[in-house]
């Protein structure tokens, strides 16, 4: 079973994304900020990361850059999921190495479909 790490500082958003992904047959682990995410990933790299951008301690752009710069984690797909939905935000997210960018609010099918597609990749 594929494992997805959901990195999101909003408890409500984190639970909603977790429920959606678990409901589609995925195993989910969670982190509430970038530092916690990187610590978890060092021990057990997930199959994919769903990453918020605006978080305390370390933002999603920095987490993504670090993951993609590390040979142990550079192959892990990253889906940025943020309320920053402008074209520039999407461009900047992809520039940091994100494999996909979903703007909030999103359709549940969009998130699940994107995650499943990247896991098959």
N, C-alpha and C positions, 0 to 999 in steps of 0.2 A: 504494500500500500504506500502511495506517495505521501510524503510529509510536507506541509506548507507552514512556514513561519509567518505569522501575521504580526507586523510591527505597527502599533497604533496606540496613541496616548489617550484617546477617548474610549472609555469603557464601553459605552453604548455601541459605538462603531465596531470596536474589537469583537464584541459578542455577536453582533449582527453578521460580520464577515465570517467569523468562526462557524456560526450556525449554518450559513450558506454553504461553506466549503465542506463541512462535515456531512451535511445533508446530501452532498453530491458524491460522497464516498471517499473523502480525503481525510487523512489524519492531520490535525492542526496543533501547533504549539504557538504560544504567544509571547510577545515582549512589549513593554509599554514605552520604551524609548530606544534610541539608536545604540547607546552604550550596552544596554541589556541585550539587545539583538546580537551585537558583535560577540559578546561573551558567550551567548548560547551557540552561535554558529561555529565558533572555534571548537567547541566540544563535539557538536553533532551537526554538521552541515545539513540543512533541509534540502528537499528536491526543488523548492521554489520559495521565494520570499515575496509577500505582499507588503509593500512599504509605504507608510504615510510620509509626507514631506515635512510638515510643520510639527515638530516635537521638541520637548525639553532635552537638554544636555547635548544632543547631537541630532542634526536634521537628516532627513532621508537622502538628500543629495550626497552628504558626506558618507553615510553608511554605504550607499550604492558605489561610490568611488572606491571605498576601501575593499568592498567585496570583489569588485572587478579587477583591482590591482593585486589581489592575493591569488597566487597560483592554485591554492587549495579550494578557493571558492569562486574563481572567475567564471566557471561554467554554470553556476547556479543562476537560473533565470530570475529576474527581478521585475515585478509588476508594481509600478508606482501608482498609488491610489490617493489622490489629493483633491482638496477643495480648490486648489490653485488650478483653474481650468483654462487659463489663457493659452494661446498658441505658443507664446514665449516660454511658459512654464513647461509645457509638453516638450518643446524643443530642448530646453535645458535639462530636463529629466532624461531624455534619450542621450543627450551629450555626456551625461555622467555614466552611461552604460546600461540604463534601464532597457529591458526587453519589450516592455509595453507600458502604456500610460493611460490610466482610467481616471476621468474627472468625477468627483462627487458632486451632486448625488448621481449614482450610477444605477443601471438596471441590473438586478441580480443575475440575469442570464448573461449580461456582458462580462461581469467579473468571472463567473464560473466558466463560461466559454473560453475566455482568454487564458485562464489558469490551465484548463484542460488541454488547450491547444499547445501551450508552451511545454507542458509536461510530456506530451507526445513527441514534441520536436526532437 
